[in-house]
């Protein structure tokens, strides 16, 4: 009888331990699901809003001209990371042309598309095919891209840089709401810039 009681007790204890372990695992799974993945939060970026933008590179444009973020200091700069094979980029580019470049090019705003790892001829054809007037820069080996985001992450990104060289807005993919927010930020910076220039 004592042996039977001991066995029952041992069995109940084992069952309780199994249930406790199962409940703990279920709770851990719930916690993991509720915690956002840091890679999703930064969307592949190596930089964040508030950072000074990397500026240790030259931008060689599709027309042969050269510039750099250091040279553009004092202006609002929008860098659009793009590629001819990127369908989302192609969808966003007409909006960048009309809502950013055409709207703000005379208000101290510069928009430069940075074309990921494609040769000059392809970049020139892409520029022509998209019927854009803002410049595209070459990015051999995605070296410029790699200063802002993980090289394995995708293009269709915009980096908005204020006149002091600080990053103020980052986008990923083409989302109308996010794009609209970006335009508001650019508008605020452009108006502030225009006000300073008129004083």
C-alpha positions in Angstrom: 0.0 0.0 0.0 2.9 2.4 0.9 4.6 1.5 -2.4 1.4 2.3 -4.3 1.1 5.6 -2.5 4.7 6.4 -3.3 4.2 5.5 -7.0 1.1 7.7 -7.2 2.9 10.6 -5.5 5.9 10.2 -7.9 3.6 10.0 -10.9 1.7 13.1 -9.8 5.0 15.0 -9.2 6.3 14.0 -12.6 3.0 15.1 -14.3 3.2 18.4 -12.5 6.8 19.0 -13.6 5.8 18.2 -17.2 2.9 20.6 -17.1 5.0 23.3 -15.5 7.7 22.9 -18.2 5.0 23.0 -20.9 3.5 26.1 -19.5 6.9 27.8 -19.3 7.7 26.9 -22.9 4.3 28.3 -24.0 4.9 31.5 -22.1 8.4 31.8 -23.7 6.9 31.3 -27.2 4.3 34.0 -26.4 7.0 36.5 -25.2 9.1 35.8 -28.3 6.2 36.5 -30.6 5.3 39.7 -28.7 8.9 41.0 -28.9 9.7 42.7 -32.3 12.6 41.4 -34.2 15.4 44.1 -34.1 16.0 43.4 -37.8 12.4 44.3 -38.5 12.6 47.4 -36.4 15.7 48.7 -38.2 14.6 47.3 -41.6 18.2 46.4 -42.5 19.5 49.9 -41.8 22.9 50.4 -40.1 22.1 54.1 -39.4 19.2 55.6 -37.5 17.3 58.9 -37.3 19.5 61.3 -35.4 22.8 59.9 -36.7 25.3 62.0 -38.6 25.1 60.6 -42.2 28.2 58.8 -43.4 29.9 61.2 -45.9 33.2 59.5 -46.7 32.4 58.8 -50.3 31.9 60.6 -53.7 28.8 60.5 -55.8 29.5 60.1 -59.5 26.4 61.0 -61.4 25.1 59.4 -64.6 26.1 62.6 -66.6 29.7 62.4 -65.4 29.4 65.2 -62.7 30.7 64.5 -59.2 29.5 65.6 -55.8 29.5 64.5 -52.2 27.4 64.9 -49.0 30.2 67.1 -47.7 29.8 69.4 -50.7 26.0 69.4 -50.3 26.2 70.4 -46.6 23.8 73.3 -46.0 21.1 71.7 -48.2 18.4 69.1 -47.5 19.5 65.9 -49.3 17.3 63.0 -50.1 19.2 59.9 -51.1 17.1 57.3 -52.9 18.6 53.8 -53.1 17.4 52.2 -56.3 18.1 49.8 -59.1 16.7 49.2 -62.6 15.6 45.7 -61.7 13.6 46.9 -58.7 9.8 47.0 -59.5 9.0 48.9 -56.2 11.7 51.5 -57.0 10.1 52.0 -60.4 6.7 52.5 -58.7 8.1 55.1 -56.3 10.3 57.1 -58.7 7.5 59.1 -60.5 6.3 60.2 -57.0 9.9 61.2 -56.0 10.1 63.1 -59.3 6.8 65.1 -58.9 6.4 65.3 -55.1 10.0 65.8 -54.0 12.2 66.9 -56.9 9.9 69.1 -58.9 8.2 70.5 -55.8 11.4 71.3 -53.9 14.4 71.6 -56.2 14.3 75.4 -56.0 13.9 75.3 -52.2 17.4 74.1 -51.2 16.5 70.4 -51.6 18.7 67.9 -53.6 17.4 64.5 -54.6 19.9 61.9 -55.8 19.1 58.4 -56.7 21.9 56.0 -55.8 21.8 53.1 -58.3 22.9 49.8 -56.7 25.9 48.1 -58.5 24.9 48.7 -62.1 27.2 49.9 -64.9 27.0 53.5 -66.3 25.3 52.5 -69.5 22.5 50.6 -67.7 22.1 53.5 -65.2 21.8 56.0 -68.1 19.2 53.9 -69.8 17.3 53.5 -66.6 17.3 57.3 -66.0 16.0 57.8 -69.5 13.4 55.0 -69.3 12.0 56.4 -66.0 11.7 59.9 -67.5 13.1 61.5 -64.3 15.1 64.7 -64.2 16.8 64.2 -60.8 20.3 62.6 -61.1 21.3 59.0 -60.5 24.6 58.2 -59.0 26.7 55.0 -59.6 27.3 52.7 -56.7 29.7 50.0 -57.8 29.7 47.0 -55.4 26.9 48.7 -53.4 29.7 50.4 -51.3 27.6 53.6 -50.7 24.5 51.5 -49.9 26.7 49.5 -47.4 27.4 52.6 -45.4 23.7 53.0 -44.7 22.2 49.5 -44.7 23.3 45.8 -44.6 24.4 44.9 -48.1 22.1 41.8 -48.1 19.0 44.0 -47.5 17.0 45.4 -50.3 16.8 48.8 -52.1 13.8 51.1 -52.4 15.0 53.2 -49.5 15.1 57.0 -48.9 17.4 58.7 -46.5 16.6 62.3 -45.7 19.5 64.4 -44.4 19.1 67.8 -43.0 21.4 70.8 -43.8 23.7 69.9 -40.9 24.3 66.4 -42.3 22.0 64.6 -39.8 19.6 61.9 -40.8 16.0 62.9 -40.1 13.9 60.3 -41.9 14.3 56.8 -43.3 11.9 54.8 -45.5 11.8 51.3 -46.7 9.8 50.0 -49.7 7.1 52.3 -51.1 4.3 52.9 -48.6 2.0 55.8 -49.4 1.6 56.8 -45.8 5.3 56.7 -45.0 6.1 58.5 -48.3 3.6 61.3 -47.3 5.2 61.6 -43.9 8.6 61.9 -45.6 7.3 64.7 -47.9 6.0 66.6 -44.8 9.5 66.3 -43.2 11.1 67.6 -46.4 8.6 70.4 -46.6 9.3 71.5 -43.0 13.1 71.5 -43.7 12.7 73.3 -47.0 10.5 76.0 -45.4 13.0 76.4 -42.5 15.8 76.7 -45.0 14.0 79.2 -47.1 13.2 81.3 -44.0 16.9 81.3 -43.0 17.9 82.3 -46.5 15.5 85.3 -46.5 16.7 86.7 -43.2 
